[in-house]
Amino acid sequence: MGPVLCMISRGDAHLPGSGHDLIARTTAAAAAGVHLIQIREPHLEAGSLASLVRLCLRGVAGTAARVIVNDRLDVALVTGAHGVHLRGSSPPACRVRSATPPGFLVGRSIHSAAEAAGVSREGGLDYLLFGTVFPTPSKPGSAGSGVAGLRAAVDATSLPVLAIGGVDGDRVAAVAHAGAAGFAAIHFWTLPQPELIRAVRTAADAFAHSRR
């Protein structure tokens, strides 16, 4: 089975012209084979965020890609998004799940094996996002938990665990060996579509070879 690939927006859609770029990149990512597209735009108020999400949903129509909204369950529900991604400070997933329609995805960020086990026991989740695994410019000062930390989180839960933080082409195989179901990346937004397509194929090949 290939990896679940998640692309996370950079949080700059409040800047002039960036919203249009986000929509274009969402469409390109869906066409390239990215599975989850997480819209993380904390600077936008609800109305602007909802408008952006609706346009992104149009961009992935007819593909297997799913658009999930970071933290804002209200926006995800009103726009018909495919899911919501919860932060560590968000309400428990079991409470969120009671307000969602069938097939709605609920994920959560975690940072330790203990947290993975705890939120799994609470229920209501479809996947976990574990990080930071490797050092990354988006999290300055964080050395990362490394592959050992990722493996511990995977072993602590039966839920699919996606890795985040510094997962580039040279580290995909290590992430796969640790048992991750896939990985998430912000840097995907910076790649032109031909490079993005190659990155998706490289990741799929790395996971396939590491699990033979």
C-alpha positions as CSV (number, residue, x, y, z in Angstrom):
1,M,0.0,0.0,0.0
2,G,1.3,3.4,-0.9
3,P,1.7,6.3,1.5
4,V,-1.1,8.8,2.4
5,L,0.3,12.1,1.3
6,C,-0.9,15.3,3.0
7,M,-0.1,18.8,1.8
8,I,-0.5,21.7,4.3
9,S,-1.0,25.3,3.3
10,R,1.6,27.8,4.5
11,G,-0.8,30.1,6.3
12,D,-0.2,33.1,4.0
13,A,-3.5,33.3,2.1
14,H,-4.2,36.6,3.9
15,L,-1.5,38.2,1.7
16,P,-2.5,39.8,-1.6
17,G,-2.7,37.2,-4.4
18,S,-1.9,34.3,-2.1
19,G,-5.4,33.0,-2.0
20,H,-5.5,32.5,-5.8
21,D,-2.1,30.7,-5.6
22,L,-3.5,28.4,-2.9
23,I,-6.4,27.5,-5.1
24,A,-4.1,26.8,-8.0
25,R,-1.8,24.7,-6.0
26,T,-4.6,22.7,-4.4
27,T,-5.9,21.9,-7.9
28,A,-2.3,20.9,-9.0
29,A,-1.8,18.8,-5.9
30,A,-5.0,16.8,-6.4
31,A,-4.1,16.1,-10.0
32,A,-0.6,15.0,-8.9
33,G,-2.0,12.4,-6.5
34,V,-1.9,14.1,-3.1
35,H,-4.6,12.6,-0.9
36,L,-5.2,15.1,1.8
37,I,-5.0,18.9,1.4
38,Q,-5.1,20.7,4.8
39,I,-6.1,24.3,4.6
40,R,-4.3,26.0,7.5
41,E,-5.0,29.7,7.4
42,P,-5.3,31.0,10.9
43,H,-5.1,34.7,9.8
44,L,-8.4,34.5,7.9
45,E,-11.7,35.2,9.5
46,A,-14.5,32.7,9.1
47,G,-16.1,34.2,6.0
48,S,-12.9,34.6,4.0
49,L,-11.7,31.1,5.0
50,A,-15.1,29.6,4.0
51,S,-14.9,31.2,0.5
52,L,-11.4,29.9,0.1
53,V,-12.3,26.4,1.1
54,R,-15.2,26.3,-1.3
55,L,-12.9,27.2,-4.2
56,C,-10.4,24.6,-3.1
57,L,-13.2,22.0,-3.0
58,R,-14.0,22.9,-6.6
59,G,-10.4,22.4,-7.5
60,V,-10.3,18.8,-6.3
61,A,-13.7,17.8,-7.7
62,G,-13.4,14.6,-9.7
63,T,-10.2,13.5,-8.0
64,A,-9.5,11.3,-5.0
65,A,-8.1,14.2,-3.0
66,R,-9.8,15.4,0.2
67,V,-9.9,18.9,1.6
68,I,-9.6,19.2,5.3
69,V,-9.8,22.4,7.4
70,N,-7.4,23.1,10.2
71,D,-9.1,23.5,13.6
72,R,-12.3,25.3,12.3
73,L,-15.0,22.7,12.5
74,D,-17.6,25.3,11.8
75,V,-16.0,26.3,8.5
76,A,-15.5,22.7,7.5
77,L,-19.2,21.8,8.1
78,V,-20.7,24.9,6.4
79,T,-18.5,24.5,3.3
80,G,-19.0,20.8,2.9
81,A,-15.3,20.1,3.3
82,H,-14.2,16.5,3.7
83,G,-12.9,16.8,7.2
84,V,-11.3,18.8,10.0
85,H,-7.8,18.6,11.5
86,L,-7.7,19.2,15.3
87,R,-4.8,20.8,17.2
88,G,-3.7,19.6,20.5
89,S,-5.8,22.3,22.2
90,S,-8.9,21.5,20.2
91,P,-12.0,19.8,21.8
92,P,-11.8,16.0,22.1
93,A,-12.5,14.2,18.8
94,C,-15.4,12.2,20.2
95,R,-17.2,15.5,20.9
96,V,-16.4,16.7,17.4
97,R,-17.5,13.5,15.8
98,S,-21.0,13.8,17.3
99,A,-21.6,16.9,15.1
100,T,-20.2,15.5,11.8
101,P,-21.9,13.8,8.9
102,P,-21.0,10.2,7.8
103,G,-17.7,9.9,6.0
104,F,-16.3,13.1,7.5
105,L,-12.6,12.8,8.4
106,V,-11.3,13.8,11.8
107,G,-7.5,14.0,12.4
108,R,-5.4,15.3,15.3
109,S,-1.9,16.5,15.8
110,I,0.2,14.7,18.5
111,H,3.7,15.0,19.7
112,S,4.4,11.8,21.8
113,A,3.6,8.1,22.0
114,A,1.7,8.8,25.3
115,E,-0.5,11.4,23.5
116,A,-1.1,8.9,20.6
117,A,-2.4,6.3,23.1
118,G,-4.5,8.8,25.0
119,V,-6.4,10.3,22.1
120,S,-6.9,6.9,20.5
121,R,-8.6,5.7,23.7
122,E,-11.0,8.7,23.5
123,G,-12.2,7.7,20.1
124,G,-13.6,9.6,17.2
125,L,-10.4,9.9,15.1
126,D,-9.5,8.7,11.7
127,Y,-5.8,9.5,11.7
128,L,-3.0,11.1,13.7
129,L,-0.3,13.6,12.6
130,F,2.9,13.1,14.5
131,G,5.8,15.5,14.7
132,T,8.1,17.2,14.6
133,V,10.1,14.2,13.3
134,F,13.2,15.8,11.7
135,P,14.5,19.4,12.1
136,T,12.7,21.8,9.7
137,P,12.7,25.5,9.0
138,S,9.0,25.7,9.8
139,K,9.7,24.7,13.4
140,P,13.0,26.6,14.3
141,G,14.7,25.4,17.5
142,S,13.1,21.9,17.4
143,A,15.6,19.1,17.0
144,G,12.7,16.6,16.2
145,S,11.8,13.3,17.8
146,G,13.6,11.3,15.2
147,V,12.5,8.0,13.7
148,A,12.5,6.4,17.2
149,G,9.9,8.8,18.4
150,L,7.8,8.2,15.3
151,R,8.0,4.5,15.7
152,A,6.9,4.7,19.4
153,A,3.9,6.7,18.4
154,V,3.0,4.2,15.7
155,D,3.3,1.4,18.2
156,A,1.1,3.2,20.7
157,T,-2.1,3.3,18.5
158,S,-4.0,1.3,15.9
159,L,-4.8,4.5,14.0
160,P,-2.9,5.5,10.9
161,V,0.0,7.9,11.8
162,L,1.3,10.4,9.4
163,A,4.7,11.9,10.0
164,I,5.4,15.6,9.7
165,G,8.6,17.7,10.0
166,G,11.5,17.6,7.6
167,V,10.3,14.6,5.6
168,D,12.0,15.0,2.3
169,G,12.9,12.6,-0.4
170,D,15.9,11.2,1.5
171,R,13.9,10.5,4.6
172,V,10.8,8.9,3.2
173,A,12.1,5.4,3.4
174,A,13.0,5.9,7.1
175,V,9.5,7.1,7.8
176,A,8.0,4.1,6.0
177,H,10.3,1.7,7.9
178,A,9.0,3.3,11.2
179,G,5.5,2.1,10.3
180,A,4.0,5.5,9.3
181,A,1.0,5.4,7.0
182,G,2.3,8.4,5.1
183,F,3.5,12.0,5.7
184,A,2.5,15.6,5.6
185,A,4.6,18.4,4.2
186,I,4.3,22.2,3.8
187,H,7.2,22.4,1.3
188,F,4.9,20.7,-1.3
189,W,3.4,24.2,-1.8
190,T,6.7,25.5,-3.2
191,L,7.1,22.8,-5.9
192,P,6.1,23.4,-9.5
193,Q,3.6,20.7,-10.7
194,P,6.2,18.6,-12.6
195,E,8.4,18.4,-9.5
196,L,5.3,17.7,-7.3
197,I,4.3,14.8,-9.5
198,R,7.9,13.4,-9.2
199,A,7.8,13.9,-5.4
200,V,4.6,11.9,-5.2
201,R,5.9,9.1,-7.3
202,T,9.2,9.0,-5.4
203,A,7.3,8.7,-2.1
204,A,5.1,5.9,-3.4
205,D,8.2,4.0,-4.7
206,A,10.0,4.5,-1.4
207,F,7.1,3.2,0.7
208,A,6.7,0.2,-1.7
209,H,10.4,-0.8,-1.5
210,S,10.7,-0.3,2.2
211,R,7.8,-2.7,2.9
212,R,8.7,-5.5,0.7
